[in-house]
Amino acid sequence: MNNMNQMMKQVKKMQEQMMKAQEELGTKVIEGSAGGGVVTVTVNGHKKIQNILIKPEAVDPEDVEMLQDLILTAVNDAMSKADELANKDMGKFTGGMNIPGLF
């Protein structure tokens, strides 16, 4: 019975550490960019867009599609980096397994 209590304490401690790590992800800032930095998207570790920066040279009224592509590429870059960060930070708890819905 003592082993069971010990195991439950360890599980509870791990859950608390996971919750803290998940909260900390929200405070981390990740940048994605496109076009050599003419479009930059900033997201937090929870993949919420915080900012979009578009330099004037990226805006060409004759080529709106290029700007749309740059924004899409920068957003996808930032989201991919946020996934990598979450997998790195939370992977220590999951042993590298990707558990859907955990983060």
N, CA, C and O atoms as CSV, one atom per row, in Angstrom:
chain,resi,resn,atom,element,x,y,z
A,1,MET,N,N,0.819,-1.204,0.000
A,1,MET,CA,C,0.000,0.000,0.000
A,1,MET,C,C,0.858,1.262,0.000
A,1,MET,O,O,0.481,2.276,-0.587
A,2,ASN,N,N,2.010,1.193,0.659
A,2,ASN,CA,C,2.904,2.340,0.707
A,2,ASN,C,C,3.422,2.692,-0.687
A,2,ASN,O,O,3.566,3.866,-1.027
A,3,ASN,N,N,3.700,1.658,-1.494
A,3,ASN,CA,C,4.150,1.901,-2.868
A,3,ASN,C,C,3.083,2.615,-3.685
A,3,ASN,O,O,3.394,3.472,-4.512
A,4,MET,N,N,1.825,2.259,-3.450
A,4,MET,CA,C,0.720,2.888,-4.167
A,4,MET,C,C,0.629,4.368,-3.796
A,4,MET,O,O,0.438,5.215,-4.668
A,5,ASN,N,N,0.764,4.678,-2.513
A,5,ASN,CA,C,0.738,6.080,-2.080
A,5,ASN,C,C,1.892,6.863,-2.696
A,5,ASN,O,O,1.721,8.003,-3.128
A,6,GLN,N,N,3.056,6.247,-2.732
A,6,GLN,CA,C,4.235,6.881,-3.313
A,6,GLN,C,C,4.000,7.153,-4.802
A,6,GLN,O,O,4.317,8.229,-5.309
A,7,MET,N,N,3.447,6.168,-5.480
A,7,MET,CA,C,3.181,6.316,-6.905
A,7,MET,C,C,2.154,7.421,-7.154
A,7,MET,O,O,2.314,8.206,-8.088
A,8,MET,N,N,1.123,7.493,-6.351
A,8,MET,CA,C,0.106,8.525,-6.503
A,8,MET,C,C,0.693,9.916,-6.281
A,8,MET,O,O,0.321,10.864,-6.972
A,9,LYS,N,N,1.611,10.044,-5.319
A,9,LYS,CA,C,2.276,11.321,-5.078
A,9,LYS,C,C,3.107,11.729,-6.295
A,9,LYS,O,O,3.139,12.902,-6.666
A,10,GLN,N,N,3.779,10.751,-6.912
A,10,GLN,CA,C,4.598,11.038,-8.081
A,10,GLN,C,C,3.719,11.461,-9.265
A,10,GLN,O,O,4.069,12.379,-10.007
A,11,VAL,N,N,2.579,10.789,-9.434
A,11,VAL,CA,C,1.655,11.136,-10.514
A,11,VAL,C,C,1.121,12.553,-10.305
A,11,VAL,O,O,1.055,13.341,-11.247
A,12,LYS,N,N,0.748,12.866,-9.086
A,12,LYS,CA,C,0.230,14.208,-8.773
A,12,LYS,C,C,1.298,15.272,-9.043
A,12,LYS,O,O,0.997,16.330,-9.598
A,13,LYS,N,N,2.532,14.993,-8.654
A,13,LYS,CA,C,3.619,15.939,-8.881
A,13,LYS,C,C,3.839,16.139,-10.380
A,13,LYS,O,O,4.038,17.267,-10.832
A,14,MET,N,N,3.804,15.051,-11.151
A,14,MET,CA,C,3.987,15.147,-12.588
A,14,MET,C,C,2.855,15.956,-13.234
A,14,MET,O,O,3.100,16.755,-14.138
A,15,GLN,N,N,1.626,15.749,-12.772
A,15,GLN,CA,C,0.489,16.508,-13.296
A,15,GLN,C,C,0.674,18.002,-13.033
A,15,GLN,O,O,0.406,18.831,-13.903
A,16,GLU,N,N,1.126,18.332,-11.845
A,16,GLU,CA,C,1.355,19.738,-11.501
A,16,GLU,C,C,2.445,20.345,-12.380
A,16,GLU,O,O,2.327,21.482,-12.837
A,17,GLN,N,N,3.512,19.569,-12.612
A,17,GLN,CA,C,4.589,20.053,-13.468
A,17,GLN,C,C,4.105,20.244,-14.901
A,17,GLN,O,O,4.486,21.211,-15.561
A,18,MET,N,N,3.274,19.335,-15.382
A,18,MET,CA,C,2.734,19.450,-16.734
A,18,MET,C,C,1.853,20.689,-16.865
A,18,MET,O,O,1.931,21.407,-17.861
A,19,MET,N,N,1.022,20.935,-15.868
A,19,MET,CA,C,0.150,22.110,-15.901
A,19,MET,C,C,0.977,23.392,-15.910
A,19,MET,O,O,0.659,24.337,-16.632
A,20,LYS,N,N,2.042,23.420,-15.104
A,20,LYS,CA,C,2.901,24.594,-15.044
A,20,LYS,C,C,3.592,24.799,-16.398
A,20,LYS,O,O,3.667,25.924,-16.892
A,21,ALA,N,N,4.092,23.721,-16.991
A,21,ALA,CA,C,4.751,23.820,-18.294
A,21,ALA,C,C,3.773,24.301,-19.357
A,21,ALA,O,O,4.138,25.094,-20.225
A,22,GLN,N,N,2.535,23.825,-19.294
A,22,GLN,CA,C,1.506,24.242,-20.260
A,22,GLN,C,C,1.214,25.733,-20.107
A,22,GLN,O,O,1.062,26.442,-21.102
A,23,GLU,N,N,1.136,26.208,-18.868
A,23,GLU,CA,C,0.899,27.631,-18.631
A,23,GLU,C,C,2.066,28.468,-19.150
A,23,GLU,O,O,1.865,29.525,-19.747
A,24,GLU,N,N,3.290,27.984,-18.915
A,24,GLU,CA,C,4.473,28.715,-19.346
A,24,GLU,C,C,4.548,28.828,-20.870
A,24,GLU,O,O,5.095,29.797,-21.396
A,25,LEU,N,N,3.999,27.839,-21.577
A,25,LEU,CA,C,3.981,27.912,-23.038
A,25,LEU,C,C,3.264,29.173,-23.514
A,25,LEU,O,O,3.651,29.781,-24.512
A,26,GLY,N,N,2.228,29.551,-22.796
A,26,GLY,CA,C,1.457,30.731,-23.172
A,26,GLY,C,C,2.226,32.027,-23.064
A,26,GLY,O,O,1.850,33.028,-23.673
A,27,THR,N,N,3.307,32.020,-22.290
A,27,THR,CA,C,4.107,33.226,-22.109
A,27,THR,C,C,5.277,33.297,-23.083
A,27,THR,O,O,5.936,34.331,-23.188
A,28,LYS,N,N,5.538,32.211,-23.793
A,28,LYS,CA,C,6.659,32.181,-24.724
A,28,LYS,C,C,6.236,32.765,-26.065
A,28,LYS,O,O,5.094,32.601,-26.496
A,29,VAL,N,N,7.170,33.448,-26.716
A,29,VAL,CA,C,6.902,34.144,-27.969
A,29,VAL,C,C,7.717,33.489,-29.083
A,29,VAL,O,O,8.918,33.262,-28.942
A,30,ILE,N,N,7.044,33.194,-30.182
A,30,ILE,CA,C,7.672,32.565,-31.333
A,30,ILE,C,C,7.398,33.434,-32.551
A,30,ILE,O,O,6.292,33.946,-32.719
A,31,GLU,N,N,8.413,33.600,-33.407
A,31,GLU,CA,C,8.262,34.400,-34.621
A,31,GLU,C,C,8.394,33.525,-35.852
A,31,GLU,O,O,9.259,32.651,-35.922
A,32,GLY,N,N,7.539,33.768,-36.806
A,32,GLY,CA,C,7.659,33.159,-38.121
A,32,GLY,C,C,7.759,34.281,-39.133
A,32,GLY,O,O,7.198,35.358,-38.935
A,33,SER,N,N,8.477,34.027,-40.222
A,33,SER,CA,C,8.624,35.098,-41.205
A,33,SER,C,C,8.622,34.541,-42.613
A,33,SER,O,O,8.735,33.334,-42.829
A,34,ALA,N,N,8.491,35.444,-43.559
A,34,ALA,CA,C,8.504,35.087,-44.976
A,34,ALA,C,C,9.074,36.252,-45.767
A,34,ALA,O,O,9.085,37.394,-45.307
A,35,GLY,N,N,9.544,35.940,-46.961
A,35,GLY,CA,C,10.052,36.983,-47.839
A,35,GLY,C,C,11.267,37.685,-47.280
A,35,GLY,O,O,11.435,38.890,-47.469
A,36,GLY,N,N,12.118,36.941,-46.592
A,36,GLY,CA,C,13.312,37.569,-46.024
A,36,GLY,C,C,12.999,38.528,-44.899
A,36,GLY,O,O,13.773,39.447,-44.630
A,37,GLY,N,N,11.869,38.323,-44.235
A,37,GLY,CA,C,11.498,39.162,-43.099
A,37,GLY,C,C,10.573,40.315,-43.425
A,37,GLY,O,O,10.312,41.149,-42.558
A,38,VAL,N,N,10.068,40.390,-44.651
A,38,VAL,CA,C,9.145,41.489,-44.950
A,38,VAL,C,C,7.783,41.279,-44.308
A,38,VAL,O,O,7.031,42.231,-44.099
A,39,VAL,N,N,7.469,40.014,-43.993
A,39,VAL,CA,C,6.259,39.701,-43.229
A,39,VAL,C,C,6.687,38.849,-42.041
A,39,VAL,O,O,7.331,37.813,-42.207
A,40,THR,N,N,6.322,39.296,-40.841
A,40,THR,CA,C,6.658,38.575,-39.617
A,40,THR,C,C,5.391,38.381,-38.798
A,40,THR,O,O,4.611,39.313,-38.601
A,41,VAL,N,N,5.200,37.153,-38.324
A,41,VAL,CA,C,4.052,36.829,-37.482
A,41,VAL,C,C,4.582,36.349,-36.144
A,41,VAL,O,O,5.472,35.501,-36.085
A,42,THR,N,N,4.030,36.897,-35.073
A,42,THR,CA,C,4.413,36.507,-33.725
A,42,THR,C,C,3.244,35.768,-33.084
A,42,THR,O,O,2.111,36.250,-33.100
A,43,VAL,N,N,3.527,34.589,-32.517
A,43,VAL,CA,C,2.514,33.804,-31.812
A,43,VAL,C,C,3.049,33.454,-30.432
A,43,VAL,O,O,4.250,33.538,-30.179
A,44,ASN,N,N,2.140,33.059,-29.540
A,44,ASN,CA,C,2.601,32.542,-28.252
A,44,ASN,C,C,2.648,31.023,-28.325
A,44,ASN,O,O,2.289,30.439,-29.347
A,45,GLY,N,N,3.082,30.387,-27.261
A,45,GLY,CA,C,3.212,28.940,-27.231
A,45,GLY,C,C,1.904,28.193,-27.341
A,45,GLY,O,O,1.904,26.982,-27.561
A,46,HIS,N,N,0.782,28.891,-27.193
A,46,HIS,CA,C,-0.532,28.284,-27.368
A,46,HIS,C,C,-1.061,28.495,-28.782
A,46,HIS,O,O,-2.223,28.217,-29.077
A,47,LYS,N,N,-0.181,28.994,-29.649
A,47,LYS,CA,C,-0.484,29.231,-31.063
A,47,LYS,C,C,-1.562,30.290,-31.270
A,47,LYS,O,O,-2.389,30.179,-32.176
A,48,LYS,N,N,-1.545,31.298,-30.439
A,48,LYS,CA,C,-2.433,32.452,-30.609
A,48,LYS,C,C,-1.607,33.578,-31.223
A,48,LYS,O,O,-0.567,33.957,-30.685
A,49,ILE,N,N,-2.075,34.110,-32.352
A,49,ILE,CA,C,-1.345,35.174,-33.027
A,49,ILE,C,C,-1.355,36.426,-32.155
A,49,ILE,O,O,-2.406,36.891,-31.713
A,50,GLN,N,N,-0.164,36.954,-31.922
A,50,GLN,CA,C,-0.003,38.146,-31.096
A,50,GLN,C,C,0.203,39.403,-31.942
A,50,GLN,O,O,-0.226,40.493,-31.566
A,51,ASN,N,N,0.877,39.234,-33.109
A,51,ASN,CA,C,1.207,40.395,-33.917
A,51,ASN,C,C,1.517,39.962,-35.345
A,51,ASN,O,O,2.039,38.871,-35.573
A,52,ILE,N,N,1.191,40.823,-36.298
A,52,ILE,CA,C,1.585,40.642,-37.691
A,52,ILE,C,C,2.244,41.947,-38.134
A,52,ILE,O,O,1.647,43.021,-38.058
A,53,LEU,N,N,3.489,41.830,-38.598
A,53,LEU,CA,C,4.233,42.996,-39.063
A,53,LEU,C,C,4.458,42.849,-40.560
A,53,LEU,O,O,5.010,41.850,-41.023
A,54,ILE,N,N,4.023,43.855,-41.309
A,54,ILE,CA,C,4.201,43.862,-42.766
A,54,ILE,C,C,4.984,45.124,-43.123
A,54,ILE,O,O,4.523,46.246,-42.912
A,55,LYS,N,N,6.175,44.907,-43.666
A,55,LYS,CA,C,6.987,46.051,-44.072
A,55,LYS,C,C,6.404,46.661,-45.351
A,55,LYS,O,O,5.840,45.943,-46.176
A,56,PRO,N,N,6.538,47.978,-45.518
A,56,PRO,CA,C,5.940,48.662,-46.673
A,56,PRO,C,C,6.339,48.064,-48.022
A,56,PRO,O,O,5.537,48.050,-48.955
A,57,GLU,N,N,7.565,47.574,-48.127
A,57,GLU,CA,C,8.002,47.035,-49.418
A,57,GLU,C,C,7.275,45.747,-49.806
A,57,GLU,O,O,7.368,45.304,-50.951
A,58,ALA,N,N,6.549,45.144,-48.855
A,58,ALA,CA,C,5.775,43.935,-49.151
A,58,ALA,C,C,4.422,44.267,-49.776
A,58,ALA,O,O,3.742,43.386,-50.302
A,59,VAL,N,N,4.037,45.532,-49.715
A,59,VAL,CA,C,2.715,45.932,-50.196
A,59,VAL,C,C,2.819,46.474,-51.626
A,59,VAL,O,O,3.361,47.551,-51.874
A,60,ASP,N,N,2.284,45.692,-52.536
A,60,ASP,CA,C,2.224,46.092,-53.946
A,60,ASP,C,C,0.774,45.941,-54.387
A,60,ASP,O,O,0.294,44.818,-54.540
A,61,PRO,N,N,0.066,47.053,-54.593
A,61,PRO,CA,C,-1.352,46.967,-54.975
A,61,PRO,C,C,-1.586,46.146,-56.244
A,61,PRO,O,O,-2.689,45.647,-56.468
A,62,GLU,N,N,-0.564,46.007,-57.061
A,62,GLU,CA,C,-0.681,45.243,-58.293
A,62,GLU,C,C,-0.496,43.741,-58.062
A,62,GLU,O,O,-0.785,42.931,-58.942
A,63,ASP,N,N,-0.012,43.376,-56.864
A,63,ASP,CA,C,0.273,41.963,-56.591
A,63,ASP,C,C,-0.182,41.590,-55.179
A,63,ASP,O,O,0.638,41.231,-54.334
A,64,VAL,N,N,-1.462,41.674,-54.933
A,64,VAL,CA,C,-2.035,41.353,-53.631
A,64,VAL,C,C,-1.818,39.870,-53.303
A,64,VAL,O,O,-1.626,39.511,-52.141
A,65,GLU,N,N,-1.848,39.023,-54.317
A,65,GLU,CA,C,-1.654,37.587,-54.087
A,65,GLU,C,C,-0.310,37.291,-53.447
A,65,GLU,O,O,-0.222,36.395,-52.607
A,66,MET,N,N,0.739,38.015,-53.816
A,66,MET,CA,C,2.064,37.815,-53.231
A,66,MET,C,C,2.024,38.126,-51.741
A,66,MET,O,O,2.588,37.374,-50.946
A,67,LEU,N,N,1.381,39.198,-51.348
A,67,LEU,CA,C,1.267,39.559,-49.939
A,67,LEU,C,C,0.482,38.489,-49.181
A,67,LEU,O,O,0.851,38.115,-48.068
A,68,GLN,N,N,-0.587,38.006,-49.780
A,68,GLN,CA,C,-1.373,36.947,-49.144
A,68,GLN,C,C,-0.517,35.697,-48.929
A,68,GLN,O,O,-0.573,35.074,-47.868
A,69,ASP,N,N,0.270,35.337,-49.933
A,69,ASP,CA,C,1.150,34.170,-49.816
A,69,ASP,C,C,2.203,34.370,-48.730
A,69,ASP,O,O,2.509,33.447,-47.974
A,70,LEU,N,N,2.756,35.585,-48.658
A,70,LEU,CA,C,3.761,35.872,-47.631
A,70,LEU,C,C,3.164,35.758,-46.228
A,70,LEU,O,O,3.789,35.198,-45.328
A,71,ILE,N,N,1.960,36.286,-46.047
A,71,ILE,CA,C,1.300,36.202,-44.738
A,71,ILE,C,C,1.025,34.749,-44.382
A,71,ILE,O,O,1.292,34.322,-43.259
A,72,LEU,N,N,0.500,33.998,-45.321
A,72,LEU,CA,C,0.208,32.583,-45.087
A,72,LEU,C,C,1.480,31.816,-44.728
A,72,LEU,O,O,1.478,31.005,-43.801
A,73,THR,N,N,2.552,32.071,-45.453
A,73,THR,CA,C,3.819,31.392,-45.178
A,73,THR,C,C,4.351,31.752,-43.791
A,73,THR,O,O,4.821,30.880,-43.060
A,74,ALA,N,N,4.280,33.027,-43.428
A,74,ALA,CA,C,4.766,33.467,-42.112
A,74,ALA,C,C,3.931,32.870,-40.986
A,74,ALA,O,O,4.481,32.463,-39.962
A,75,VAL,N,N,2.617,32.810,-41.156
A,75,VAL,CA,C,1.744,32.215,-40.135
A,75,VAL,C,C,2.075,30.729,-39.978
A,75,VAL,O,O,2.216,30.238,-38.858
A,76,ASN,N,N,2.197,30.025,-41.088
A,76,ASN,CA,C,2.513,28.596,-41.015
A,76,ASN,C,C,3.882,28.352,-40.395
A,76,ASN,O,O,4.064,27.381,-39.662
A,77,ASP,N,N,4.845,29.222,-40.681
A,77,ASP,CA,C,6.174,29.109,-40.094
A,77,ASP,C,C,6.098,29.281,-38.576
A,77,ASP,O,O,6.695,28.505,-37.830
A,78,ALA,N,N,5.371,30.288,-38.127
A,78,ALA,CA,C,5.233,30.532,-36.689
A,78,ALA,C,C,4.515,29.377,-35.999
A,78,ALA,O,O,4.922,28.957,-34.916
A,79,MET,N,N,3.458,28.862,-36.611
A,79,MET,CA,C,2.709,27.758,-36.014
A,79,MET,C,C,3.562,26.493,-35.926
A,79,MET,O,O,3.501,25.759,-34.940
A,80,SER,N,N,4.345,26.251,-36.953
A,80,SER,CA,C,5.231,25.089,-36.957
A,80,SER,C,C,6.263,25.198,-35.832
A,80,SER,O,O,6.544,24.220,-35.138
A,81,LYS,N,N,6.820,26.394,-35.662
A,81,LYS,CA,C,7.793,26.624,-34.589
A,81,LYS,C,C,7.132,26.489,-33.218
A,81,LYS,O,O,7.752,25.986,-32.281
A,82,ALA,N,N,5.882,26.933,-33.094
A,82,ALA,CA,C,5.154,26.799,-31.828
A,82,ALA,C,C,4.916,25.320,-31.521
A,82,ALA,O,O,5.018,24.908,-30.365
A,83,ASP,N,N,4.598,24.514,-32.542
A,83,ASP,CA,C,4.438,23.072,-32.341
A,83,ASP,C,C,5.734,22.440,-31.866
A,83,ASP,O,O,5.733,21.615,-30.952
A,84,GLU,N,N,6.839,22.828,-32.490
A,84,GLU,CA,C,8.140,22.289,-32.097
A,84,GLU,C,C,8.450,22.638,-30.645
A,84,GLU,O,O,8.940,21.797,-29.891
A,85,LEU,N,N,8.166,23.877,-30.255
A,85,LEU,CA,C,8.408,24.309,-28.880
A,85,LEU,C,C,7.553,23.508,-27.905
A,85,LEU,O,O,8.048,23.046,-26.877
A,86,ALA,N,N,6.278,23.344,-28.221
A,86,ALA,CA,C,5.377,22.591,-27.347
A,86,ALA,C,C,5.834,21.145,-27.237
A,86,ALA,O,O,5.838,20.579,-26.144
A,87,ASN,N,N,6.218,20.544,-28.350
A,87,ASN,CA,C,6.682,19.155,-28.311
A,87,ASN,C,C,7.944,19.030,-27.476
A,87,ASN,O,O,8.114,18.055,-26.744
A,88,LYS,N,N,8.831,20.016,-27.580
A,88,LYS,CA,C,10.063,19.995,-26.794
A,88,LYS,C,C,9.759,20.169,-25.305
A,88,LYS,O,O,10.246,19.407,-24.470
A,89,ASP,N,N,8.954,21.173,-24.986
A,89,ASP,CA,C,8.659,21.464,-23.575
A,89,ASP,C,C,7.816,20.381,-22.914
A,89,ASP,O,O,8.060,20.020,-21.763
A,90,MET,N,N,6.827,19.861,-23.633
A,90,MET,CA,C,5.924,18.879,-23.037
A,90,MET,C,C,6.407,17.443,-23.259
A,90,MET,O,O,5.948,16.525,-22.578
A,91,GLY,N,N,7.320,17.246,-24.196
A,91,GLY,CA,C,7.820,15.909,-24.499
A,91,GLY,C,C,8.511,15.240,-23.334
A,91,GLY,O,O,8.543,14.012,-23.260
A,92,LYS,N,N,9.065,16.021,-22.423
A,92,LYS,CA,C,9.729,15.427,-21.254
A,92,LYS,C,C,8.731,14.719,-20.338
A,92,LYS,O,O,9.115,13.865,-19.539
A,93,PHE,N,N,7.461,15.073,-20.456
A,93,PHE,CA,C,6.425,14.431,-19.639
A,93,PHE,C,C,5.802,13.236,-20.351
A,93,PHE,O,O,5.317,12.303,-19.713
A,94,THR,N,N,5.823,13.278,-21.669
A,94,THR,CA,C,5.155,12.230,-22.441
A,94,THR,C,C,6.130,11.224,-23.027
A,94,THR,O,O,5.725,10.297,-23.728
A,95,GLY,N,N,7.413,11.402,-22.742
A,95,GLY,CA,C,8.410,10.491,-23.276
A,95,GLY,C,C,8.516,10.589,-24.796
A,95,GLY,O,O,8.872,9.617,-25.461
A,96,GLY,N,N,8.204,11.768,-25.345
A,96,GLY,CA,C,8.292,11.982,-26.774
A,96,GLY,C,C,7.050,11.559,-27.548
A,96,GLY,O,O,6.972,11.780,-28.756
A,97,MET,N,N,6.074,10.954,-26.866
A,97,MET,CA,C,4.827,10.570,-27.556
A,97,MET,C,C,3.979,11.808,-27.786
A,97,MET,O,O,3.889,12.677,-26.918
A,98,ASN,N,N,3.365,11.887,-28.937
A,98,ASN,CA,C,2.462,12.993,-29.238
A,98,ASN,C,C,1.062,12.553,-28.847
A,98,ASN,O,O,0.443,11.735,-29.528
A,99,ILE,N,N,0.570,13.101,-27.747
A,99,ILE,CA,C,-0.747,12.743,-27.249
A,99,ILE,C,C,-1.737,13.817,-27.698
A,99,ILE,O,O,-1.671,14.951,-27.224
A,100,PRO,N,N,-2.658,13.471,-28.611
A,100,PRO,CA,C,-3.604,14.467,-29.122
A,100,PRO,C,C,-4.398,15.150,-28.010
A,100,PRO,O,O,-4.894,14.501,-27.089
A,101,GLY,N,N,-4.505,16.463,-28.119
A,101,GLY,CA,C,-5.289,17.220,-27.155
A,101,GLY,C,C,-4.522,17.638,-25.911
A,101,GLY,O,O,-5.007,18.448,-25.121
A,102,LEU,N,N,-3.308,17.080,-25.733
A,102,LEU,CA,C,-2.551,17.434,-24.546
A,102,LEU,C,C,-1.950,18.826,-24.686
A,102,LEU,O,O,-1.907,19.590,-23.721
A,103,PHE,N,N,-1.483,19.156,-25.897
A,103,PHE,CA,C,-0.910,20.472,-26.151
A,103,PHE,C,C,-0.987,20.784,-27.602
A,103,PHE,O,O,-0.554,21.855,-28.027
